[in-house]
Amino acid sequence: MTMQDDAYLKCINPQCGLEYPIKSINVQCEKGHLLDVKYKNTPSENLKEVFYERRNSQGNIFNESGVWRFRELLNFCQIDTENIEECSKYLVSLDGAEGRQSKPYQMSKVAKFVEISNEYLWLQPEGYNPSGSFKDNGMATAVTHAKMVGAKKIVCASTGNTSASAGMFAANEGINCDVYIPAGQIAPGKLSQAYQFGAQIIEVDGNFDDALKQSLEDVQNHDGYTVNSINPFRIEGQKTIPFRALEYLNWEAPDWIVYPGGALGNTSSCGKALMELYEWGWIKKIPRIAVINSEGASTLSDLYNGKFEGEELRWNKGKPNTELISRYYDHLDKEGIRPKTKATAIQIGRPTNILKGLRALEFTNGIVTTVSDSEMLDGMSVVGLNGFDCEMASGATVVGIKKLINEGIIKKDDVIVGILTGRQKDAMLPVDYHNNPKNKFAKPPKN
Ligand SMILES: [Zn+2]
């Protein structure tokens, strides 16, 4: 069966709806709206069985991969997915390692901490990806598309996880990687993986938003390919995070899926995954998405919860009040307010995917809340006590769940899947945490 012309790109704004061929490298429509990867065909529900059987990979790296195991649901290459030679020719993989080890686990000490029965709480560590974060899920697909369009260089703005993932994939594929950073603002240690993988660091005067803007402009003017989450192909790969969780729950949707909120690529991809699965009839219930912002980088929470100008920002069936977002950003600039949290993975003031995020929240009747840095450190630490490693931003998931249970928003018998987005990359955070006996889970050194 030929899959030709099944996949294409479409503007997310229903009033605009411009469409582009799948080989387009635009990350936005010509009016500046975000794009979705769309598929015309409805995948057969029999694939659930196929995906399950592929968990016995039989030496096929595309079955071993937690991303490409679901390749029929992200088949923008329009290949014969059972043909291993075609898979090898088109699909980019770190030898099957992306997403391979991530699945939901029960963690009894976390359950006790958030005060819910162990059987209702699932946590999925994405830090066990090869470069140490969930980004490898979306980078596998973005770099696949980069290869499909013949790009020789991938480009990102990043101060951490994205650059690590992009650098690793680029090195594996033998292509170049440019990483844009705000000059003088990034601790060099955060870029250590990007250096290790031979990425070219490019320093830009200004803040992170300026670095991203510059990187997008340079891609337009030169021969490069953007792999930040503004790229709709990143979102495709990240859909496999909820796919894996749902598969392990026998496709019985939980009541909640909880993510830390940064650029909102994860929120967007989870929303898109759920919209597609529900439309195909693969799930009968729509889980609610909860997004946990840091108190110091709370753009989505401020806007969604009506804390700015008293209006609760919504997707509003495709007519969001984007003027409100612009005025909020102007307000941040005018007051000199910069995102500030030690959880640098979510230290983002202008979430690139805010509109897709709002769409996801509307579809899932989602909610947004905030947690403090000290709470996130407790969350990170209690995950550690279960023998799992996670970064500070992932702690937001844990304490966000705790807060929502305390507020009665998450019920005691709700089934929850929380995503732990990355592995610990800041060695001093746990050391400092445990050396301060005032911290809840601290175990200070003895002599
Ligand atoms: Zn448009």
Residues whose N, C-alpha, C, O or C-beta is under 5 A from the ligand:
A	BS01	ZN	C11 N13 C16 G17 L18 C29 K31 H33
